[in-house]
Amino acid sequence: MTGQEFLEKLIESYRSAFDIERSIDINGDIYDAYASFNVSSAKYVLIKKAELWRADCYEHTFFAHRNVLEKEDLNRFHKHIIEYIEPQLVREGEKCTPKDHMYTYITGIFIAENGISEEVKKAVRKFKFFKNYKLGIRGYSEARILIFDMKNKKVLGNPAARDLVKGYKKTF
């Protein structure tokens, strides 16, 4: 299976729960697809107006297929998180997240057709973005990186993506 075929299969698997947008441009970099997801949970007594609590959870996933994945691709994604994704997609241009925000995952999924170097592996392991809002009262956002090495048939990710890596190892 080629990287492009795998990308299409992966996007299709997200389609049931995520809103998918093809070919998205962020500051001049093109991602093959963007998937967004949100879910709201609430607990109330007898009637919905008597709400005890509410939790809104979000995920923003960016897909990119590259022949050769370089450390610079990861650096640019980190820069996009700081300059655009977190302020515009997570906080919606506001100073802080909405009242019932619990968490937002920002996930970058990269498919490397021709394998990845040791330098990229090291950069993936060190990749980190985590931000609390109002000391955690308004939730947090965290970045996860997932790399599919098509040449060596391996999956790797940063520490925040540990569960994703575990799940995809079985299917890959």
Secondary structure, 3 states (H helix, E strand, C coil): CCHHHHHHHHHHHHCCCCEEEEEEEECCEEEEEEEEEEEEEEEECCCCCCEEEEEEEEEEEEEEEECCCCHHHHHHHHHHHHHHHHHHHHCCCCCCCCCCEEEEEEEEEEEECCCCCHHHHHHHHHCCCEEECCCCCCCEEEEEEEEEECCCCEEEECHHHHHHHHHHHHHC
